Amino acid sequence: MKLISASWRRLSLAVLTILLVVSSFAVFTPSASAETYEVKLGSDKGMLAFEPKKLTIKPGDTIKWINNKVPPHNVVFDPGKNPGQNKELAASLSHKKMLMSPGQKETTTFPADAPVGEYTFYCEPHRGAGMIGTITVKS
């Protein structure tokens, strides 16, 4: 009887351990649905514009900024034009360093807990020329 009871306990412990390991993969595996989008800084026709100018993403998605035409360019998120007007979030998404050569890249990954809503970004040297874009974050 003791032998059966001990075997049953070992089997139960083994099953629980396997369930724990398998469930930890489900909890700690990054979302497979995260996407990467490309945005050109300067249009293919040489206009001072982002291509695309408007983009809709989900929290956790990444934007690859590619310096294209008419440099220098950078990407700055307007702290007053994002959900909650969060200055720290705007700063963490921005790339103030100037990209000088075509093909240079920067990336921005929106946090998994990024608030939904519209984020406005611009190129500092060309903001007055209308080089402004928006990213809409939807859950």
C-alpha positions in Angstrom: 0.0 0.0 0.0 2.8 2.4 0.9 4.5 1.6 -2.5 1.3 2.4 -4.4 0.9 5.7 -2.4 4.5 6.7 -3.0 4.3 5.9 -6.7 1.1 7.9 -7.0 2.7 10.9 -5.3 5.7 10.8 -7.7 3.4 10.5 -10.7 1.4 13.5 -9.5 4.5 15.6 -8.9 5.8 14.7 -12.4 2.5 15.7 -14.0 2.4 19.0 -12.1 6.0 19.8 -13.0 5.3 19.2 -16.7 2.2 21.3 -16.6 4.1 24.1 -14.8 6.9 24.0 -17.4 4.5 24.0 -20.4 2.4 26.8 -19.0 5.5 29.0 -18.3 6.2 28.9 -22.1 2.7 30.1 -22.8 3.0 33.0 -20.3 6.5 34.1 -21.1 6.6 33.7 -24.9 6.5 37.1 -26.7 3.5 37.8 -28.7 3.9 36.3 -32.2 1.6 39.0 -33.6 4.0 41.9 -33.2 4.7 43.5 -36.5 7.4 45.7 -38.0 6.5 48.6 -40.2 8.8 50.7 -42.4 8.5 54.5 -42.7 10.6 56.4 -45.2 12.0 59.8 -44.1 11.7 61.8 -47.3 9.5 60.6 -50.2 10.8 58.7 -53.2 10.0 61.8 -55.3 12.2 64.0 -53.0 9.3 65.6 -51.1 9.8 66.5 -47.4 7.3 63.9 -46.2 7.1 60.6 -44.3 6.0 57.6 -46.4 3.5 56.6 -45.2 2.4 59.7 -43.4 -0.2 57.8 -41.3 0.1 54.4 -39.8 -2.0 52.2 -37.5 -0.3 49.7 -35.2 -0.7 47.7 -32.1 1.2 48.0 -28.8 4.4 46.0 -29.1 4.8 46.8 -32.8 8.0 48.2 -34.2 8.6 51.1 -36.7 11.8 51.0 -38.8 12.6 54.5 -39.8 14.6 54.6 -43.1 16.4 57.8 -44.2 15.4 58.2 -47.8 15.7 61.5 -49.6 16.6 65.2 -48.8 18.4 64.6 -45.5 19.1 65.3 -42.7 16.0 63.9 -41.0 15.1 62.7 -37.5 11.9 61.5 -35.8 10.5 63.4 -32.8 7.2 62.5 -31.1 5.3 65.6 -29.9 4.9 65.3 -26.1 1.7 67.4 -26.3 0.1 65.3 -29.0 0.0 61.8 -27.6 -2.4 60.0 -25.3 -2.0 61.5 -21.9 0.5 64.0 -23.1 3.2 61.9 -21.6 6.6 63.6 -22.0 8.7 60.5 -21.0 6.9 58.3 -23.5 7.4 60.8 -26.3 11.1 61.1 -25.5 11.5 57.3 -25.4 9.9 56.9 -28.8 11.9 59.7 -30.4 15.2 59.7 -32.3 16.6 63.2 -32.1 19.9 62.3 -33.7 20.1 63.4 -37.4 20.3 60.8 -40.0 22.6 62.2 -42.7 22.9 59.5 -45.3 20.3 57.6 -47.4 19.7 54.1 -46.0 20.5 55.0 -42.3 17.9 53.4 -40.0 16.5 53.8 -36.5 13.8 51.7 -34.8 11.1 52.5 -32.4 9.2 49.7 -30.5 6.0 50.8 -28.9 5.7 49.4 -25.4 3.3 46.6 -24.9 1.4 48.9 -22.4 1.4 51.9 -24.8 -1.9 53.8 -24.4 -4.2 53.5 -27.4 -4.7 56.7 -29.4 -3.0 59.0 -31.9 0.7 59.9 -31.6 2.0 62.9 -33.7 5.6 62.8 -34.8 7.7 65.2 -37.0 11.2 65.8 -38.5 12.7 68.7 -36.6 14.5 70.5 -39.5 11.5 70.1 -41.8 8.5 70.5 -39.5 7.8 73.9 -40.8 7.7 72.4 -44.3 4.9 70.0 -43.2 7.0 66.9 -42.5 4.6 65.6 -39.9 3.0 62.2 -39.4 0.7 60.3 -37.1 0.7 56.8 -35.7 -2.6 55.4 -34.3 -2.2 52.7 -31.7 -5.2 50.3 -31.5 -5.5 47.4 -29.2 
